[in-house]
Amino acid sequence: MDSTQNFEDIKQRFSEADVDGKIEIYTSVQNLTVDQYKELLRMFPIKHLERLEKAMA
């Protein structure tokens, strides 16, 4: 599977996940580009951003 398709799968899972699932995906996925991480971050609910920041610390 190419990296573009893999990212599309990750993005689909991310969009369907609850906040805890989004945090798990964002903090555990590796080898994404900066732009791919930014794309996921744009889909993250801003009101829970502090939880994501804590999980990444």
C-alpha positions, 0 to 999 in steps of 0.5 A: 500500500502506498503512503498516500493511501495509508494516510487516507486510511488514517485520516478516515479513522481519525475523522470517525474517532471520538476525542480519545481515539483522535488523541491515540491516533495523533500521538501513535502514528509515525512517519507522517509529513508535517503537512499530514499532521497539520491536516489531522490537526485541522480535524481535531476539535479545538476545545479539546486541544489542551488534552492533545497537548498533555498527551504529547508532553 
